Amino acid sequence: MLGVAVDGYDAYEETGAYGIIIAVMMLSLPAEMRSKIVCMLPVLITPGPGEPVDLASFIVPLMTELDSLAAGVEGVQVHGEDVPIRLRTMLLHTSTEMVGGDKLTHMTGNSGRVPGRLRLIHGVVSGSN
């Protein structure tokens, strides 16, 4: 099982160097192992200095690779097993922060009074804003 995390970064505020990082993590590892930096594989870092105009063009090779892994890799030798197996993976979880998520979903503008774009959050608006 794999998890994919999308995060926007602002490397140097003064220079405007901005980009998107996509990292893959193996969810089949115990939580104390998979949350370590060495278990997260950055598979995409967009070039700067500005944010990518078409993030989807960067993601196509990643999705193609995930499709081939879902189909399976033949001949994987597992420790303690005599016969090679066919290893398959699947994407189970995707997470993002607002900047990366906005770029992936092509949303623009301020969410303002709607903080959860993908789910309805009830609340009360107070003040003159």
All heavy atoms as an XYZ file, in Angstrom:
947
protein
N       0.836     -1.176      0.000
C       0.000      0.000      0.000
C       0.883      1.242      0.000
O       1.850      1.317      0.744
C      -0.888      0.022      1.237
C      -1.782     -1.161      1.393
S      -2.971     -1.193      0.048
C      -3.782     -2.700      0.384
N       0.537      2.197     -0.837
C       1.295      3.437     -0.932
C       0.432      4.628     -0.546
O      -0.773      4.624     -0.730
C       1.805      3.655     -2.361
C       2.782      2.643     -2.920
C       3.114      2.989     -4.363
C       4.040      2.578     -2.088
N       1.091      5.649     -0.037
C       0.458      6.930      0.223
C       1.226      7.998     -0.526
O       2.443      7.921     -0.659
N       0.521      8.985     -1.037
C       1.152     10.081     -1.768
C       0.819     11.383     -1.044
O      -0.334     11.626     -0.707
C       0.663     10.138     -3.228
C       1.189     11.371     -3.932
C       1.085      8.894     -3.984
N       1.839     12.196     -0.804
C       1.656     13.496     -0.159
C       2.088     14.596     -1.116
O       3.131     14.492     -1.762
C       2.476     13.570      1.126
N       1.278     15.642     -1.217
C       1.566     16.784     -2.077
C       1.733     18.007     -1.184
O       0.898     18.269     -0.322
C       0.423     17.028     -3.085
C       0.731     18.208     -3.977
C       0.155     15.782     -3.900
N       2.814     18.746     -1.399
C       3.089     19.906     -0.556
C       3.701     21.016     -1.400
O       4.565     20.762     -2.231
C       4.060     19.499      0.561
C       4.204     20.549      1.638
O       3.409     21.507      1.651
O       5.119     20.425      2.465
N       3.237     22.225     -1.202
C       3.844     23.384     -1.856
C       4.944     23.928     -0.962
O       4.867     23.820      0.252
N       5.983     24.484     -1.556
C       7.051     25.052     -0.738
C       7.449     26.419     -1.288
O       7.317     26.690     -2.472
C       8.268     24.131     -0.677
C       9.049     24.037     -1.955
C      10.109     24.899     -2.213
C       8.728     23.094     -2.917
C      10.824     24.819     -3.395
C       9.435     23.010     -4.094
C      10.481     23.871     -4.333
O      11.185     23.797     -5.499
N       7.895     27.254     -0.396
C       8.402     28.575     -0.733
C       9.828     28.612     -0.204
O      10.061     28.908      0.964
C       7.531     29.650     -0.080
C       7.854     31.042     -0.570
O       8.767     31.171     -1.412
O       7.199     31.986     -0.124
N      10.792     28.268     -1.070
C      12.177     28.080     -0.631
C      12.784     29.352     -0.064
O      13.383     29.340      1.003
C      13.021     27.552     -1.785
N      12.653     30.417     -0.772
C      13.216     31.696     -0.335
C      12.186     32.768     -0.630
O      11.964     33.098     -1.792
C      14.528     32.007     -1.070
C      15.559     30.927     -0.919
C      15.787     30.017     -1.943
C      16.291     30.799      0.257
C      16.730     29.012     -1.804
C      17.229     29.799      0.399
C      17.446     28.916     -0.631
O      18.362     27.924     -0.497
N      11.548     33.302      0.413
C      10.485     34.291      0.199
C      10.956     35.479     -0.619
O      10.213     36.012     -1.426
C       9.946     34.767      1.544
C       8.907     33.845      2.112
C       8.261     34.421      3.346
O       8.060     35.644      3.416
O       7.962     33.642      4.241
N      12.186     35.899     -0.419
C      12.689     37.072     -1.114
C      12.833     36.845     -2.616
O      12.694     37.760     -3.413
C      14.051     37.511     -0.548
C      14.053     37.841      0.929
C      14.193     36.601      1.813
O      14.807     35.609      1.399
O      13.655     36.649      2.924
N      13.131     35.627     -3.030
C      13.391     35.354     -4.441
C      12.153     34.877     -5.186
O      12.144     34.866     -6.408
C      14.480     34.286     -4.597
O      14.008     33.066     -4.020
C      15.775     34.713     -3.943
N      11.135     34.446     -4.468
C       9.942     33.931     -5.127
C      10.110     32.523     -5.652
O       9.343     32.073     -6.499
N      11.136     31.793     -5.185
C      11.342     30.403     -5.605
C      10.256     29.546     -4.971
O      10.214     29.363     -3.768
C      12.720     29.917     -5.183
N       9.355     29.043     -5.787
C       8.204     28.302     -5.305
C       8.068     27.024     -6.114
O       8.383     27.005     -7.298
C       6.934     29.152     -5.453
C       5.704     28.429     -5.022
C       5.358     28.397     -3.683
C       4.928     27.738     -5.928
C       4.249     27.693     -3.265
C       3.817     27.034     -5.524
C       3.474     27.016     -4.194
O       2.380     26.312     -3.784
N       7.584     25.985     -5.492
C       7.394     24.739     -6.214
C       6.483     23.782     -5.480
O       5.932     24.095     -4.433
N       6.326     22.614     -6.045
C       5.490     21.548     -5.493
C       6.364     20.313     -5.303
O       7.147     19.965     -6.182
C       4.326     21.197     -6.447
C       3.454     22.413     -6.732
C       3.507     20.043     -5.912
C       2.530     22.822     -5.640
N       6.228     19.660     -4.157
C       6.922     18.402     -3.874
C       5.862     17.310     -3.749
O       4.850     17.500     -3.064
C       7.722     18.473     -2.566
C       8.805     19.539     -2.650
C       8.327     17.112     -2.218
C       9.520     19.786     -1.343
N       6.105     16.181     -4.397
C       5.249     15.010     -4.229
C       6.123     13.884     -3.703
O       7.151     13.562     -4.285
C       4.563     14.606     -5.548
C       3.638     15.741     -6.010
C       3.789     13.304     -5.373
C       2.897     15.455     -7.283
N       5.710     13.309     -2.573
C       6.465     12.224     -1.938
C       5.577     10.991     -1.810
O       4.371     11.099     -1.601
C       6.963     12.657     -0.564
N       6.192      9.815     -1.941
C       5.497      8.539     -1.810
C       5.996      7.850     -0.542
O       7.188      7.878     -0.238
C       5.740      7.643     -3.045
C       5.144      6.266     -2.865
C       5.187      8.306     -4.292
N       5.069      7.224      0.178
C       5.406      6.545      1.422
C       4.751      5.154      1.409
O       3.617      5.005      0.951
C       4.862      7.384      2.584
C       5.029      6.791      3.922
S       4.505      7.899      5.271
C       3.075      8.713      4.648
N       5.487      4.154      1.895
C       4.939      2.802      1.983
C       4.097      2.691      3.252
O       4.629      2.755      4.357
C       6.049      1.758      1.987
C       6.723      1.619      0.666
S       7.786      0.166      0.492
C       8.463     -0.112      2.070
N       2.789      2.504      3.087
C       1.880      2.437      4.232
C       1.876      1.069      4.902
O       1.342      0.926      5.990
C       0.462      2.812      3.799
C       0.301      4.233      3.270
C      -1.131      4.457      2.811
C       0.697      5.251      4.313
N       2.479      0.071      4.260
C       2.497     -1.266      4.852
C       3.554     -1.397      5.943
O       3.609     -2.401      6.636
C       2.712     -2.325      3.773
O       3.877     -2.038      3.044
N       4.384     -0.376      6.115
C       5.369     -0.366      7.206
C       4.685      0.069      8.499
O       3.694      0.786      8.468
C       6.501      0.611      6.898
C       7.395      0.276      5.717
C       8.346      1.429      5.432
C       8.166     -0.992      5.975
N       5.221     -0.324      9.654
C       4.676      0.177     10.917
C       4.781      1.703     10.981
O       5.689      2.296     10.395
C       5.564     -0.473     11.979
C       6.212     -1.635     11.303
C       6.309     -1.287      9.853
N       3.855      2.345     11.691
C       3.782      3.809     11.744
C       5.096      4.442     12.193
O       5.510      5.473     11.660
C       2.650      4.243     12.663
N       5.777      3.833     13.154
C       7.033      4.431     13.642
C       8.140      4.379     12.597
O       9.082      5.153     12.652
C       7.492      3.781     14.950
C       7.819      2.304     14.858
C       6.622      1.391     15.058
O       5.496      1.881     15.182
O       6.826      0.172     15.069
N       8.026      3.497     11.613
C       9.027      3.427     10.543
C       8.650      4.314      9.366
O       9.489      5.031      8.836
C       9.187      1.984     10.060
C       9.897      1.074     11.025
S      10.006     -0.600     10.394
C      11.065     -0.380      8.982
N       7.392      4.261      8.930
C       7.003      4.966      7.711
C       7.010      6.478      7.852
O       7.056      7.191      6.870
C       5.647      4.489      7.215
C       4.488      4.905      8.055
C       3.180      4.492      7.394
N       2.086      4.756      8.279
C       1.271      3.851      8.761
N       1.418      2.587      8.413
N       0.302      4.178      9.583
N       6.964      6.988      9.077
C       6.945      8.432      9.276
C       8.350      9.039      9.308
O       8.489     10.244      9.429
C       6.195      8.786     10.558
O       6.826      8.178     11.666
N       9.373      8.220      9.194
C      10.749      8.736      9.166
C      11.090      9.218      7.760
O      10.608      8.683      6.773
C      11.729      7.661      9.616
C      11.499      7.270     11.061
C      12.538      6.300     11.522
C      12.133      5.854     12.905
N      13.053      6.011     13.900
N      11.942     10.196      7.695
C      12.317     10.799      6.416
C      12.879      9.763      5.442
O      12.605      9.816      4.252
C      13.343     11.936      6.646
C      12.721     13.057      7.466
C      13.900     12.460      5.336
C      11.619     13.819      6.781
N      13.657      8.794      5.921
C      14.278      7.827      5.023
C      13.264      6.903      4.363
O      13.578      6.250      3.376
C      15.352      6.978      5.762
C      16.490      7.858      6.226
C      14.745      6.216      6.914
N      12.042      6.833      4.879
C      11.010      5.981      4.299
C      10.081      6.738      3.359
O       9.132      6.177      2.840
C      10.191      5.316      5.401
S      11.158      4.152      6.368
N      10.335      8.035      3.169
C       9.539      8.844      2.245
C      10.387      9.128      1.013
O      11.500      9.627      1.120
C       9.112     10.148      2.900
C       8.171      9.956      4.038
S       7.698     11.570      4.678
C       6.948     11.088      6.207
N       9.871      8.804     -0.143
C      10.612      8.983     -1.391
C      10.053     10.177     -2.153
O       8.913     10.132     -2.630
C      10.496      7.716     -2.246
C      11.138      7.756     -3.614
C      12.647      7.895     -3.488
C      10.790      6.509     -4.394
N      10.820     11.271     -2.252
C      10.344     12.387     -3.079
C      10.435     11.998     -4.547
O      11.519     11.723     -5.059
C      11.293     13.532     -2.736
C      12.499     12.889     -2.147
C      12.088     11.554     -1.617
N       9.308     11.922     -5.223
C       9.284     11.481     -6.619
C       9.141     12.644     -7.595
O       9.330     12.466     -8.791
C       8.161     10.451     -6.864
C       8.445      9.169     -6.110
C       6.804     11.013     -6.495
N       8.795     13.839     -7.079
C       8.630     14.970     -7.961
C       8.907     16.262     -7.203
O       8.372     16.463     -6.112
C       7.199     15.013     -8.511
C       6.886     16.224     -9.376
C       6.750     15.802    -10.817
C       5.620     16.891     -8.916
N       9.768     17.079     -7.745
C       9.993     18.436     -7.249
C       9.959     19.320     -8.481
O      10.795     19.179     -9.379
C      11.341     18.579     -6.510
C      11.381     17.635     -5.314
C      11.547     20.023     -6.068
C      12.715     17.599     -4.591
N       8.975     20.200     -8.549
C       8.850     21.036     -9.740
C       9.940     22.095     -9.762
O      10.363     22.578     -8.718
C       7.472     21.717     -9.797
O       7.305     22.548     -8.656
C       6.359     20.693     -9.871
N      10.389     22.472    -10.957
C      11.412     23.506    -11.056
C      10.830     24.894    -10.791
O       9.651     25.120    -11.002
C      11.900     23.379    -12.497
C      10.742     22.794    -13.231
C      10.022     21.924    -12.249
N      11.639     25.801    -10.332
C      11.217     27.186    -10.062
C      11.646     28.082    -11.192
O      12.003     27.603    -12.256
N      11.665     29.369    -11.047
C      11.470     30.083     -9.795
C       9.999     30.257     -9.426
O       9.668     30.431     -8.273
C      12.118     31.433    -10.047
C      11.983     31.649    -11.510
C      12.060     30.278    -12.124
N       9.079     30.217    -10.356
C       7.662     30.392    -10.043
C       6.958     29.059     -9.916
O       7.530     28.003    -10.160
N       5.680     29.113     -9.544
C       4.921     27.874     -9.418
C       4.644     27.296    -10.799
O       4.602     28.024    -11.794
C       3.629     28.113     -8.659
C       2.642     29.020     -9.341
C       1.407     29.224     -8.502
O       1.496     29.841     -7.442
O       0.349     28.761     -8.936
N       4.463     25.977    -10.908
C       4.240     25.357    -12.212
C       2.884     25.771    -12.788
O       1.893     25.839    -12.077
C       4.277     23.858    -11.913
C       3.957     23.748    -10.472
C       4.466     24.988     -9.829
N       2.869     26.056    -14.075
C       1.624     26.436    -14.734
C       0.746     25.208    -14.935
O      -0.452     25.234    -14.701
C       1.924     27.126    -16.086
C       0.646     27.411    -16.839
C       2.711     28.401    -15.851
N       1.353     24.103    -15.375
C       0.603     22.886    -15.656
C       1.163     21.737    -14.826
O       2.021     20.988    -15.279
C       0.684     22.567    -17.149
C      -0.129     21.343    -17.525
O      -1.017     20.947    -16.742
O       0.134     20.778    -18.594
N       0.686     21.598    -13.588
C       1.187     20.554    -12.699
C       0.863     19.163    -13.224
O       1.623     18.224    -13.022
C       0.618     20.743    -11.291
C       1.114     19.804    -10.217
C       2.632     19.906    -10.060
C       0.429     20.081     -8.891
N      -0.244     19.028    -13.936
C      -0.645     17.716    -14.453
C       0.429     17.125    -15.371
O       0.634     15.918    -15.383
C      -1.974     17.825    -15.187
N       1.135     17.956    -16.135
C       2.170     17.433    -17.038
C       3.326     16.811    -16.270
O       4.001     15.923    -16.771
C       2.688     18.545    -17.953
O       3.368     19.531    -17.198
N       3.564     17.263    -15.039
C       4.603     16.673    -14.200
C       4.127     15.370    -13.561
O       4.932     14.508    -13.219
C       5.019     17.640    -13.085
C       5.764     18.843    -13.570
C       5.117     20.040    -13.788
C       7.127     18.781    -13.815
C       5.794     21.154    -14.230
C       7.825     19.882    -14.257
C       7.150     21.072    -14.469
N       2.827     15.240    -13.379
C       2.279     14.083    -12.654
C       2.065     12.873    -13.556
O       2.063     11.742    -13.086
C       0.970     14.488    -11.951
C       1.302     15.517    -10.871
C       0.252     13.308    -11.353
C       0.115     16.050    -10.158
N       1.928     13.077    -14.861
C       1.660     11.965    -15.781
C       2.700     10.844    -15.662
O       2.322      9.669    -15.559
C       1.533     12.478    -17.235
C       1.530     11.336    -18.232
C       0.267     13.314    -17.373
N       4.021     11.112    -15.652
C       4.980     10.001    -15.500
C       4.807      9.253    -14.172
O       4.943      8.028    -14.140
C       6.347     10.692    -15.554
C       6.103     11.980    -16.244
C       4.704     12.383    -15.884
N       4.505      9.960    -13.098
C       4.275      9.303    -11.806
C       3.059      8.385    -11.875
O       3.112      7.243    -11.422
C       4.087     10.343    -10.701
C       3.601      9.814     -9.352
C       4.619      8.853     -8.743
C       3.296     10.964     -8.404
N       1.972      8.851    -12.459
C       0.761      8.034    -12.549
C       0.988      6.819    -13.456
O       0.470      5.736    -13.180
C      -0.411      8.872    -13.052
C      -0.758     10.044    -12.139
S      -0.844      9.635    -10.379
C      -2.278      8.630    -10.312
N       1.771      6.986    -14.514
C       2.097      5.859    -15.394
C       2.876      4.792    -14.624
O       2.605      3.592    -14.747
C       2.916      6.352    -16.603
O       2.168      7.352    -17.278
C       3.245      5.219    -17.548
N       3.826      5.243    -13.803
C       4.619      4.296    -12.998
C       3.738      3.597    -11.959
O       3.866      2.395    -11.743
C       5.765      5.043    -12.316
C       6.743      4.152    -11.601
C       7.562      3.274    -12.531
O       7.737      3.629    -13.705
O       8.020      2.213    -12.070
N       2.845      4.333    -11.320
C       1.941      3.715    -10.340
C       1.021      2.697    -11.012
O       0.726      1.647    -10.434
C       1.119      4.781     -9.618
C       1.874      5.636     -8.601
C       0.978      6.741     -8.069
C       2.427      4.792     -7.461
N       0.586      2.974    -12.239
C      -0.232      2.011    -12.982
C       0.538      0.725    -13.253
O      -0.002     -0.379    -13.123
C      -0.701      2.612    -14.314
C      -1.855      3.579    -14.137
O      -2.483      3.580    -13.057
O      -2.117      4.353    -15.082
N       1.815      0.850    -13.641
C       2.611     -0.355    -13.918
C       2.881     -1.139    -12.636
O       2.923     -2.372    -12.650
C       3.913      0.000    -14.626
O       4.759      0.733    -13.783
N       3.056     -0.446    -11.505
C       3.242     -1.149    -10.232
C       1.954     -1.848     -9.796
O       1.988     -2.910     -9.182
C       3.711     -0.180     -9.147
C       5.128      0.354     -9.297
C       5.398      1.433     -8.258
C       6.140     -0.769     -9.194
N       0.809     -1.263    -10.115
C      -0.471     -1.903     -9.790
C      -0.674     -3.172    -10.605
O      -1.273     -4.145    -10.129
C      -1.618     -0.930    -10.026
N      -0.161     -3.185    -11.842
C      -0.256     -4.382    -12.678
C       0.623     -5.503    -12.133
O       0.340     -6.683    -12.333
C       0.143     -4.056    -14.114
N       1.709     -5.147    -11.439
C       2.556     -6.145    -10.802
C       3.935     -6.243    -11.413
O       4.122     -5.996    -12.599
N       4.886     -6.590    -10.563
C       6.273     -6.807    -10.969
C       6.584     -8.274    -10.708
O       6.497     -8.738     -9.571
C       7.243     -5.897    -10.170
C       8.680     -6.181    -10.546
C       6.899     -4.435    -10.382
N       6.921     -8.988    -11.766
C       7.195    -10.425    -11.659
C       8.582    -10.688    -11.092
O       9.503     -9.890    -11.273
C       7.097    -11.085    -13.042
C       5.717    -11.097    -13.619
C       4.773    -12.068    -12.938
O       5.234    -12.964    -12.201
O       3.567    -11.920    -13.150
N       8.739    -11.821    -10.411
C      10.048    -12.308    -10.006
C      10.653    -11.651     -8.786
O      11.870    -11.652     -8.623
N       9.844    -11.102     -7.901
C      10.363    -10.480     -6.688
C      10.622    -11.575     -5.651
O       9.732    -12.359     -5.324
C       9.380     -9.426     -6.124
C       9.894     -8.854     -4.820
C       9.155     -8.331     -7.151
N      11.843    -11.635     -5.172
C      12.210    -12.634     -4.171
C      11.988    -12.061     -2.773
O      12.541    -11.028     -2.422
C      13.676    -13.042     -4.336
C      14.093    -14.216     -3.490
C      13.398    -15.510     -3.920
O      13.299    -15.823     -5.098
N      12.907    -16.256     -2.945
N      11.163    -12.729     -1.987
C      10.862    -12.313     -0.621
C      11.685    -13.155      0.339
O      11.781    -14.380      0.182
C       9.355    -12.471     -0.310
C       9.050    -12.114      1.125
C       8.536    -11.626     -1.261
N      12.288    -12.503      1.324
C      13.109    -13.205      2.305
C      12.302    -14.312      2.989
O      11.210    -14.085      3.469
C      13.628    -12.224      3.349
C      14.459    -12.876      4.404
N      15.719    -13.369      4.146
C      14.206    -13.132      5.719
C      16.210    -13.894      5.251
N      15.316    -13.756      6.213
N      12.847    -15.510      3.005
C      12.194    -16.648      3.650
C      11.290    -17.443      2.730
O      10.753    -18.472      3.132
N      11.091    -17.005      1.497
C      10.256    -17.715      0.529
C      11.139    -18.307     -0.562
O      12.099    -17.685     -1.002
C       9.228    -16.769     -0.103
C       8.241    -16.177      0.875
C       7.266    -17.209      1.411
O       6.898    -18.144      0.671
O       6.883    -17.075      2.585
N      10.797    -19.508     -1.014
C      11.582    -20.174     -2.050
C      11.186    -19.745     -3.463
O      12.012    -19.718     -4.368
C      11.439    -21.695     -1.929
C      12.021    -22.216     -0.628
O      12.947    -21.576     -0.099
O      11.540    -23.255     -0.132
N       9.924    -19.423     -3.647
C       9.409    -19.120     -4.979
C       9.253    -17.601     -5.141
O       8.681    -16.943     -4.263
C       8.036    -19.808     -5.179
C       7.479    -19.513     -6.553
C       8.157    -21.302     -4.949
N       9.754    -17.037     -6.242
C       9.540    -15.603     -6.486
C       8.049    -15.293     -6.627
O       7.272    -16.125     -7.097
C      10.268    -15.331     -7.804
C      11.186    -16.475     -7.986
C      10.566    -17.647     -7.285
N       7.651    -14.097     -6.229
C       6.244    -13.715     -6.272
C       6.039    -12.555     -7.248
O       6.999    -11.961     -7.735
C       5.731    -13.287     -4.878
C       6.471    -12.026     -4.405
C       5.849    -14.411     -3.879
C       5.792    -11.336     -3.250
N       4.781    -12.268     -7.519
C       4.412    -11.084     -8.284
C       3.996    -10.016     -7.274
O       3.024    -10.184     -6.543
C       3.259    -11.394     -9.224
C       2.808    -10.214    -10.007
C       1.628    -10.574    -10.855
N       1.686     -9.791    -12.070
C       0.782     -9.877    -13.020
N      -0.205    -10.722    -12.914
N       0.884     -9.124    -14.083
N       4.748     -8.934     -7.224
C       4.488     -7.861     -6.268
C       3.601     -6.806     -6.906
O       3.886     -6.318     -7.994
C       5.808     -7.227     -5.821
C       5.699     -6.086     -4.834
C       5.170     -6.584     -3.494
C       7.040     -5.403     -4.661
N       2.509     -6.476     -6.229
C       1.608     -5.433     -6.697
C       1.514     -4.342     -5.641
O       1.596     -4.613     -4.455
C       0.209     -5.982     -6.930
C       0.114     -6.908     -8.079
C      -1.307     -7.344     -8.243
N      -1.459     -8.070     -9.483
C      -2.606     -8.490     -9.937
N      -3.701     -8.250     -9.249
N      -2.668     -9.130    -11.054
N       1.333     -3.125     -6.097
C       1.106     -2.021     -5.175
C      -0.170     -1.304     -5.572
O      -0.640     -1.418     -6.707
C       2.256     -0.992     -5.222
O       2.320     -0.429     -6.522
C       3.568     -1.616     -4.858
N      -0.733     -0.588     -4.619
C      -1.878      0.247     -4.948
C      -1.861      1.491     -4.085
O      -1.347      1.488     -2.969
C      -3.186     -0.498     -4.800
C      -3.566     -0.923     -3.420
S      -5.059     -1.883     -3.533
C      -5.957     -1.244     -2.174
N      -2.374      2.557     -4.645
C      -2.439      3.831     -3.957
C      -3.643      3.815     -3.030
O      -4.774      3.675     -3.469
C      -2.554      4.969     -4.974
C      -2.565      6.375     -4.425
C      -1.286      6.668     -3.658
C      -2.740      7.366     -5.551
N      -3.386      3.932     -1.741
C      -4.453      3.855     -0.755
C      -4.819      5.212     -0.195
O      -5.963      5.456      0.147
C      -4.013      2.923      0.392
C      -4.996      2.719      1.520
C      -6.206      1.947      1.014
C      -4.347      1.979      2.668
N      -3.849      6.135     -0.147
C      -4.074      7.375      0.571
C      -3.342      8.517     -0.122
O      -2.211      8.383     -0.542
C      -3.550      7.193      1.992
C      -3.496      8.408      2.838
N      -4.280      9.498      2.640
C      -2.748      8.730      3.910
C      -4.016     10.420      3.544
N      -3.070      9.969      4.324
N      -4.027      9.645     -0.250
C      -3.415     10.857     -0.787
C      -3.692     11.992      0.175
O      -4.813     12.131      0.661
C      -3.998     11.215     -2.167
O      -3.806     10.125     -3.046
C      -3.328     12.423     -2.749
N      -2.680     12.782      0.466
C      -2.883     13.941      1.336
C      -2.222     15.154      0.698
O      -1.291     15.028     -0.092
C      -2.303     13.694      2.732
O      -0.911     13.528      2.662
N      -2.726     16.327      1.053
C      -2.185     17.554      0.499
C      -2.455     18.710      1.449
O      -3.344     18.629      2.285
C      -2.801     17.853     -0.888
O      -2.230     19.051     -1.387
C      -4.296     17.999     -0.820
N      -1.670     19.754      1.305
C      -1.976     20.980      2.010
C      -2.666     21.894      1.003
O      -2.811     21.547     -0.158
C      -0.722     21.594      2.644
C       0.505     21.641      1.750
C       0.529     22.788      0.776
O       0.692     23.939      1.180
O       0.402     22.512     -0.420
N      -3.134     23.064      1.456
C      -3.979     23.898      0.605
C      -3.301     24.332     -0.695
O      -3.921     24.295     -1.748
C      -4.452     25.137      1.373
C      -5.489     24.811      2.412
S      -6.937     24.046      1.709
C      -8.006     25.433      1.569
N      -2.034     24.737     -0.644
C      -1.384     25.240     -1.849
C      -1.256     24.134     -2.894
O      -1.632     24.311     -4.053
C      -0.003     25.841     -1.514
C       0.715     26.290     -2.763
C      -0.169     26.999     -0.539
N      -0.734     22.976     -2.490
C      -0.598     21.863     -3.427
C      -1.941     21.340     -3.893
O      -2.128     21.012     -5.066
N      -2.907     21.256     -2.982
C      -4.246     20.784     -3.330
C      -4.950     21.720     -4.286
O      -5.633     21.291     -5.215
N      -4.791     23.034     -4.073
C      -5.375     24.017     -4.986
C      -4.815     23.850     -6.388
O      -5.543     23.939     -7.375
C      -5.098     25.440     -4.502
C      -5.920     25.821     -3.288
O      -6.828     25.054     -2.926
O      -5.641     26.876     -2.705
N      -3.510     23.611     -6.469
C      -2.870     23.463     -7.772
C      -3.352     22.184     -8.469
O      -3.612     22.189     -9.668
C      -1.349     23.436     -7.595
C      -0.605     23.766     -8.839
C      -0.860     25.203     -9.227
C      -0.121     25.549    -10.477
N      -0.604     26.763    -11.099
N      -3.478     21.087     -7.721
C      -3.930     19.828     -8.312
C      -5.382     19.875     -8.757
O      -5.738     19.299     -9.769
C      -3.758     18.687     -7.307
C      -2.371     18.105     -7.162
C      -2.352     17.070     -6.063
C      -1.896     17.500     -8.463
N      -6.226     20.553     -7.985
C      -7.657     20.584     -8.291
C      -8.050     21.804     -9.117
O      -9.227     22.008     -9.385
C      -8.474     20.554     -6.996
O      -8.073     21.651     -6.160
C      -8.301     19.248     -6.259
N      -7.075     22.628     -9.482
C      -7.293     23.825    -10.301
C      -8.234     24.823     -9.631
O      -9.047     25.459    -10.296
C      -7.814     23.451    -11.697
C      -6.915     22.517    -12.421
N      -5.724     22.918    -12.985
C      -7.002     21.186    -12.650
C      -5.141     21.886    -13.554
N      -5.881     20.826    -13.354
N      -8.121     24.950     -8.308
C      -8.919     25.929     -7.583
C      -8.094     27.194     -7.397
O      -6.890     27.134     -7.190
C      -9.325     25.387     -6.213
C     -10.293     24.255     -6.285
S     -10.793     23.787     -4.640
C     -11.966     22.523     -5.004
N      -8.745     28.329     -7.465
C      -8.054     29.597     -7.276
C      -8.838     30.469     -6.314
O     -10.029     30.250     -6.082
C      -7.902     30.360     -8.603
O      -9.200     30.611     -9.138
C      -7.065     29.580     -9.594
N      -8.168     31.449     -5.772
C      -8.840     32.413     -4.912
C      -8.828     32.017     -3.462
O      -8.357     30.951     -3.074
N      -9.365     32.882     -2.655
C      -9.398     32.678     -1.217
C     -10.624     31.862     -0.839
O     -11.729     32.148     -1.284
C      -9.441     34.049     -0.530
C      -9.330     33.950      0.961
O      -9.418     32.872      1.533
N      -9.126     35.061      1.596
N     -10.420     30.858     -0.006
C     -11.563     30.056      0.431
C     -12.429     30.825      1.420
O     -13.580     30.490      1.622
C     -11.078     28.743      1.044
O     -10.253     29.008      2.156
N     -11.869     31.858      2.040
C     -12.636     32.759      2.908
C     -13.463     32.045      3.950
O     -12.942     31.463      4.884
N     -14.758     32.057      3.777
C     -15.662     31.480      4.767
C     -15.910     30.001      4.544
O     -16.737     29.413      5.204
C     -16.984     32.243      4.739
C     -16.779     33.677      5.150
C     -18.044     34.425      5.118
N     -17.771     35.802      5.536
C     -18.612     36.786      5.451
N     -19.810     36.576      4.951
N     -18.281     37.981      5.860
N     -15.254     29.406      3.584
C     -15.423     27.977      3.316
C     -14.052     27.313      3.469
O     -13.353     27.082      2.495
C     -15.987     27.730      1.899
C     -16.275     26.254      1.697
C     -17.228     28.561      1.667
N     -13.613     27.015      4.705
C     -12.268     26.486      4.906
C     -12.056     25.078      4.371
O     -10.964     24.711      4.016
C     -12.098     26.528      6.421
C     -13.478     26.497      6.954
C     -14.350     27.175      5.945
N     -13.094     24.260      4.306
C     -12.952     22.895      3.806
C     -13.566     22.789      2.431
O     -14.772     22.656      2.301
N     -12.758     22.856      1.386
C     -13.300     22.857      0.029
C     -13.888     21.516     -0.371
O     -14.720     21.434     -1.249
C     -12.207     23.238     -0.956
C     -11.794     24.657     -0.799
C     -10.894     25.058     -1.938
N     -10.663     26.486     -1.869
C      -9.469     27.033     -1.914
N      -8.413     26.284     -2.054
N      -9.334     28.327     -1.849
N     -13.416     20.449      0.242
C     -13.877     19.123     -0.152
C     -14.952     18.575      0.769
O     -15.494     17.511      0.527
C     -12.683     18.162     -0.199
C     -11.565     18.611     -1.140
C     -10.417     17.636     -1.088
C     -12.067     18.776     -2.556
N     -15.271     19.300      1.836
C     -16.356     18.868      2.716
C     -17.003     20.097      3.336
O     -16.376     21.136      3.486
C     -15.838     17.942      3.798
C     -14.881     18.615      4.755
C     -14.408     17.600      5.805
N     -13.630     18.275      6.802
C     -12.320     18.458      6.742
N     -11.653     17.991      5.718
N     -11.686     19.091      7.687
N     -18.259     19.970      3.696
C     -19.001     21.069      4.277
C     -18.682     21.180      5.764
O     -18.802     20.208      6.503
C     -20.498     20.843      4.075
C     -21.429     21.959      4.545
C     -21.114     23.260      3.809
C     -22.870     21.556      4.320
N     -18.232     22.353      6.192
C     -17.951     22.598      7.601
C     -18.926     23.667      8.068
O     -18.933     24.781      7.548
C     -16.499     23.071      7.824
C     -15.536     21.982      7.361
C     -16.270     23.442      9.285
C     -14.087     22.369      7.412
N     -19.779     23.319      9.023
C     -20.765     24.274      9.532
C     -20.115     25.154     10.588
O     -19.306     24.713     11.364
C     -21.956     23.519     10.142
C     -22.687     22.692      9.129
N     -23.558     23.242      8.203
C     -22.667     21.368      8.867
C     -24.036     22.287      7.439
N     -23.506     21.140      7.819
N     -20.512     26.411     10.608
C     -19.979     27.343     11.584
C     -20.790     28.625     11.611
O     -21.828     28.729     10.950
N     -20.325     29.567     12.355
C     -21.005     30.843     12.510
C     -20.032     31.944     12.112
O     -18.881     31.954     12.559
C     -21.461     31.055     13.977
C     -22.086     32.431     14.136
C     -22.413     29.955     14.386
N     -20.473     32.868     11.274
C     -19.662     34.004     10.889
C     -19.994     35.147     11.846
O     -21.161     35.494     12.030
C     -19.952     34.435      9.430
C     -19.153     35.669      9.070
C     -19.632     33.305      8.495
N     -18.982     35.689     12.491
C     -19.224     36.803     13.421
C     -18.362     37.984     13.038
O     -17.364     37.838     12.344
C     -18.931     36.361     14.860
O     -17.564     36.059     14.988
N     -18.741     39.149     13.490
C     -17.968     40.345     13.194
C     -18.427     41.011     11.923
O     -19.440     40.622     11.310
N     -17.693     42.017     11.498
C     -18.096     42.787     10.330
C     -17.443     42.314      9.031
O     -17.609     42.926      7.999
C     -17.762     44.279     10.565
O     -16.358     44.405     10.736
N     -16.656     41.248      9.079
C     -15.973     40.771      7.868
C     -16.886     40.027      6.975
O     -17.466     39.130      7.026
C     -14.765     39.906      8.235
C     -13.692     40.739      8.897
O     -13.705     41.962      8.792
N     -12.781     40.081      9.580
